[in-house]
Structure formats: C-alpha cells, structure tokens
C-alpha cells in the first residue's frame, strides 16, 4: 500500500514516513515564510530611511533658499563659485536624468 501526501504530493511506503516528510515540509514552509517576512520588514525600514532622507533634503533646500532670499534682500545679489561633482546641489537635473537611463 502506498500513502499519498496532500502536502508534498508524493507517495510514501508507510504512514510514519509520510508524517515525517510532512513535518519537514511544514518546517521548511515556516522557515520560508519567516524569511519572506524578514525581507519585507527590512525593505520597509529601508524605504522609510529613504523617505526620511528625502524630507531632510527638502527641508535643507528650503533653509538654503530662505537664507539666499534674505541675503539678496539685504545685499542685492549673491555670488558663489559652483564646482561640479556629486555634492553639487545644482546638479540635480543631471542626476535625475542619469537615473532614467
């Protein structure tokens, strides 16, 4: 007589062998589910970190523009030498453009 497991879809020679295989299968499924949940949680945490950094960037940009506006109001103009590179705040367009291609 052969025993068919509905969980593993395999045939076994005895009930004990079938139950042992189903137990292994359940443990593997539980481990897989726990790993997926762990990855989901890590992804959400990193997404929140990116959103927080974006908000901080917007706040820093607003602070910069407020200071610049106040300076121009007091002195008429503002001159600054801008260097190219990753930290150049005026290079946002090229970074945005680079991300699409």
C-alpha positions, -999 to 999 in steps of 0.1 A, spaced: 0 0 0 12 35 -8 4 66 11 -1 99 -8 7 131 10 -16 160 0 11 185 12 41 171 -7 22 153 -35 45 123 -31 39 87 -23 53 70 8 57 34 19 43 40 54 23 64 74 52 72 97 74 81 67 46 103 53 41 121 86 79 127 89 80 141 54 50 164 61 67 176 93 99 185 73 77 202 47 59 223 73 92 233 89 106 243 55 75 263 47 76 281 81 112 289 76 105 303 41 76 324 54 97 338 82 125 347 58 100 364 35 86 384 64 121 394 75 129 407 40 96 426 39 103 443 72 139 452 61 126 466 28 100 487 47 127 500 71 150 510 42 121 527 23 113 547 54 150 557 57 150 569 20 118 589 26 133 605 57 164 614 38 143 629 11 123 650 36 156 662 52 168 672 17 137 692 10 140 709 44 177 717 38 168 731 3 141 753 18 165 766 45 191 773 18 165 793 -3 153 812 28 189 822 36 196 831 0 165 852 -3 173 871 29 209 877 17 197 890 -16 171 912 1 198 927 23 227 930 -2 211 929 -37 229 898 -51 249 868 -42 279 853 -59 292 818 -53 316 796 -72 300 763 -80 321 732 -86 309 701 -104 306 668 -87 282 646 -67 278 671 -39 268 700 -62 233 709 -52 227 725 -87 235 692 -104 201 677 -96 189 677 -132 218 656 -144 214 631 -115 177 629 -122 184 624 -160 211 598 -153 186 577 -132 163 573 -162 189 559 -185 
